[in-house]
Amino acid sequence: MEFINGVQQKEDITVSQLLTGDYIGRTVRMRGAVHNVRDMGEVVFVILRKSEGLVQCVYEDHPDQEADRGAGTAAVPLQISDLKNLKEESAVEVTGRVAAEARAPYGYELRLCGIEVLSEPDEILPLAINKFKMHTSLEAKLAMRPISLRNVRERAKFKIQEGIVRGFRDFLMSQGFTEVHTPKIVSRGAEGGSNVFKLDYFNKKAEMGQSPQFYKQTMVGVYDRVFEVAPVFRAEKHNTTRHLNEYVSLDFEMGYIDGFEEIMAMETGFLQYTMELLAKDYRKELEMLEVKLPDVSRIPAVRFDRAKELVAEKYNRKIRNPFDLEPEEELLIGRYFEEEYGSDFVFVTHYPSKKRPFYAMDDPEDARFTLSFDLLFRGLEVTTGGQRIHNYQEILKKMEKRGMDPADIESYLMIFKYGMPPHGGLGIGLERLTMRLLGEQNVRETSLFPRDVTRLEP
């Protein structure tokens, strides 16, 4: 009978342990992938790729290294030919003495005395992933995604994205939110319309969820404040640089609010917390990608109709659609507030009621508009949010005006029938937010495995 007592402590060290400086002069083991081999004749550099970054290993075919060679654990002494014949992307375990070296990544290197190949590839790599920049097309990177993601710059993008999600989760938990997990197979989409993926669910009609909207509102009646990080699905036949058919949405909903401004304030708090977190814990990735974090100490807010007027006046652009923002208008609004106020972000508030979902609360001072907002980041909408209707009779009236049948969403309307507090929330597109933060031009660059109108693999 064997018993498992917890995490097994391994003998090989991590990059974090290496950086403590406690191992200088000691012989250690380390496992990783062979990122690159540089043959300099009598000196061979093996660059090891770990989850935390690159580690320089060096072997010099010189009598002075005989003592180091003896420290290895391999039965056969290490030969320089062993290193020259190494294949990139081989998984290896190296043994070496830790030494300080200012020119090496992190300021340390391993003076090799032993190496064991754990596995090796069968074919030559289709992409030069060991180059700092791969200099290949986006299409090639996406077609070979399992390989291209091994490049250090590609990896850095998604470490920063990890930091955004981590900031979202940690900040909201500090504000009394509860994390929830809602269904993605639903009987009816929250946004309505035809842009849904339909399913045959045991001979019943079902859809892939466009949004967790109905469920997160439901959970406000349970926990007051809730959030979720999960995929959403939109069957839109867009093939643009800003749209995906599956993306990750950062959603929260909060109850007992006095106005939708509290939602914008909470998002601003999240952005402030997250930018500080990125600056502190993701500095290496930010420097690698030459990312300058935006100033989020304060974010301007402007009414929808006023925003359109401002850019029409300053940039001599005619207002063509009074009910929505065109992509060009979003860019100009972003440009206006960067030029006039030095802000990369701007909240655009009070969107027209006819362009918002039925559950959006109308402005009591002018029912043509809603108590809602979008957040634009460098001219791109990354967030939609606002206050919701919480009164049962009011939501029935709005549904009636739109020709909707309450019976279609009876389970959702139940929450209002039995009492709901004033509440509101938002949804943030993770890939779009990451794209703008990193200065990328296509949202597919910041999606691990993007799904669009043409791509279902890998």
Stockholm file with secondary structure:
# STOCKHOLM 1.0

chainA/1-458         MEFINGVQQKEDITVSQLLTGDYIGRTVRMRGAVHNVRDMGEVVFVILRKSEGLVQCVYEDHPDQEADRGAGTAAVPLQISDLKNLKEESAVEVTGRVAAEARAPYGYELRLCGIEVLSEPDEILPLAINKFKMHTSLEAKLAMRPISLRNVRERAKFKIQEGIVRGFRDFLMSQGFTEVHTPKIVSRGAEGGSNVFKLDYFNKKAEMGQSPQFYKQTMVGVYDRVFEVAPVFRAEKHNTTRHLNEYVSLDFEMGYIDGFEEIMAMETGFLQYTMELLAKDYRKELEMLEVKLPDVSRIPAVRFDRAKELVAEKYNRKIRNPFDLEPEEELLIGRYFEEEYGSDFVFVTHYPSKKRPFYAMDDPEDARFTLSFDLLFRGLEVTTGGQRIHNYQEILKKMEKRGMDPADIESYLMIFKYGMPPHGGLGIGLERLTMRLLGEQNVRETSLFPRDVTRLEP
#=GR chainA/1-458 SS CCCCCSCCCCSSCCHHHHHTSTTBTCEEEEEEEEEEEEECSSEEEEEEEETTEEEEEEEECSGGGHHHHHTCCCSSCCCHHHHHTCCTTCEEEEEEEEEECTTSGGGEEEEEEEEEEEECCSSCCSSCTTSSSCCCCHHHHHHTHHHHTTSHHHHHHHHHHHHHHHHHHHHHHHTTCEECCCCSEESSCSSCSSCCCEEEETTEEEEECSCSHHHHHHHHHHHSEEEEEEEEECCCCCCSSSCCSEEEEEEEEEESCSCTHHHHHHHHHHHHHHHHHHHHHCHHHHHHTTCCCCCCSCCCEEEHHHHHHHHHHHHTCCCCCTTSCCHHHHHHHHHHHHHHHCCSEEEEECCBGGGSCTTBCEETTEEEEESEEEEEETTEEEEEEEEBCCCHHHHHHHHHHTTCCGGGGHHHHHHHHTCCCSEEEEEEEHHHHHHHHHTCSCGGGGCSSCBCSSCCCC
#=GC SS_cons         CCCCCSCCCCSSCCHHHHHTSTTBTCEEEEEEEEEEEEECSSEEEEEEEETTEEEEEEEECSGGGHHHHHTCCCSSCCCHHHHHTCCTTCEEEEEEEEEECTTSGGGEEEEEEEEEEEECCSSCCSSCTTSSSCCCCHHHHHHTHHHHTTSHHHHHHHHHHHHHHHHHHHHHHHTTCEECCCCSEESSCSSCSSCCCEEEETTEEEEECSCSHHHHHHHHHHHSEEEEEEEEECCCCCCSSSCCSEEEEEEEEEESCSCTHHHHHHHHHHHHHHHHHHHHHCHHHHHHTTCCCCCCSCCCEEEHHHHHHHHHHHHTCCCCCTTSCCHHHHHHHHHHHHHHHCCSEEEEECCBGGGSCTTBCEETTEEEEESEEEEEETTEEEEEEEEBCCCHHHHHHHHHHTTCCGGGGHHHHHHHHTCCCSEEEEEEEHHHHHHHHHTCSCGGGGCSSCBCSSCCCC
//
